[in-house]
Amino acid sequence: MNNIHSRLWIAFLMLYPVVALAQDSAVSKLFRRDTGGTQTITIDVPATRIPKPVEFNNGTEVTIRVPKQPPTTCVVATKREELKPEPNPIAQFLKIVTGIGPFAFDFQRDVMGLRTEAEARGVQGRNPNLICPNPDDLVVPGDAEARQVERSIGNLRESLLRSSGDLEEVRKNYQATTKGGLKLASCQNNLCDSAGAFNSEKDRLGGEIETLLSTALPTLESTELQIASLKKVLSDRYKTPGGQDEANWIKSVNQRLDCLVGVVESLKQVREALAAVRADLEKFRNLLVAHQTSFEFSKKLPADNNAKITGTVTCSNFFTKQPIDDPVPFTVTYQNLPWATVSAGIVISSLNKRQIGTQPIRTGTAPDGTPTFRVAFAETDTANSQIVPFSFFNFYLSGTRKLNLNLTGGIGLNPNNGSNQVEFFVGGALGFKNLYLHLGGHAGRWQELGGGFAIGETVPDKFPAVPIGRRYSMKPAIGISYRLPLP
């Protein structure tokens, strides 16, 4: 038994250096007791799990830090909730003792879907004669004016073919550049592995866009004017056809001019689509100029007192404005460690349990064969240890809310020794958040036989009651308790 007592005291003496070492740990550096200061919370986005809530002292300036890729931009939204003040530990403890008495930019435009098919109007292949071709049975009048009209139609075909080629070239250039922008925006090909690689591609892409923007889109106004002029000449010169062949030719010319007007309209639609992409490229160029290369986002929260801040970190692509995963929630609590707490639990004591009473002891056999007895003073219930319900008052010495060292005193009501007895505990406590482990001494009331009698002596006849005496005895004990009030 003495060996058990020695081990309990040795364990208690070892507690303080363990907690002192814990003060230099990463955990204690994150949650300090000293008022104010600065702290940083690092949140990975996209997160694979919700970050654990963190706690800081009142007046601490907290910075939310998010590692990210250069195209990613983040925002922090917060909501403040006033915390209830810490309960008065002395009032709590006195209440317990009294109770014992007598707890933007749409960068992913469908560039591939741009209408480049003036082929629907005859712009196909590279042969101008295939654009609104002449009928197989066409008979052209022999006069100079008719031949000039046919030459003008041929020139219009070549002009439209050139415009189609120019627009197609622009389309290909825009498509290649937008693909490069998408690669940069989505960090393809390891472009975001280093600031050097990212900035080099950003500068190259910016220069490429500047070159494209410095080149005007092909226009079709002159072709439209030529067609309108040719129609006027045709109507003025051939108001009255000279015969059936001439009438057929005039009809064919008008049909081909109408066809060419349709080709122009198709190419204008292509140009309008390219103009929209050009406007987007200009916006993207401006974003490239405004973008600052950074592999980290940080947001400083204002220092606060007795408050819980809940918030989210939402990140999106700077260029595409598309969200990067779901918002990541976080919680920051600003609250100083209480100087004292009250907890409730049990004490496992090495103080022996002992109850004294009387018991019959056989003395022999009577002449009639029945056993004979005498009543003697005896220990009616004993044990080498006992469990006693206790309430504790814990006074903070050192540590953090997660791990701390306290002086502790307690009061309990022991039902194990014949009647409820008020007993005491004194020692130290190691706190783990809301849980406390106590090591110290249990001052319990030990039963003794009074009246000068000894255990084993015969109780005198007509003796009124067992004379019980109690004296306080201090023995090593351990306890476990939970902080009040319960959450």
Buried (B, 14 or more C-beta within 10 A) or exposed (E): EEEEEEEBBEEBEEBBEEBEEBBEEEEBEBBBBEEEEEBEBEBBBEBEEEBEEBBBBBBBBBEBBBEBBBBBBBEBEBEBEEBEEBBEBEEBBEBBEEEEEEBEBEBEBEBEEBBBEBBEBBBBEEEBEBBBBBEEEBEBBEEEEBEEBBEBBBBBBEBBBEBBEBBBEBBEBBBEBBEBBBBBBBBEEEBBEEEEBBBEBBEEBBEBBEEBEEEEBBEBEEBBEBBEEBBEBBEEEBEEBEEEEBEBBBEBBEEBBEBBBBBBEBBBBBBEBBEEBBEBBBBBBEBBEEBEEEEEBBBEBEBBBBBBBBBBBBBBBBBBEEEBEEBBBBBBBBBBBBEBBBBBBBBBBBBBBBBBBBEEEEEEEEEEEEEEEEBBBBBEEEEEBBBBEBBBBBBBEBBBBBBBBBBBBBBBBBEBBBEEBEBBBBBBBBBEEBBBBBBBBBBBBBBBBEBEBEEEBBBEEEBEEBBBEBEEBBBBBBBBBBBBEEE
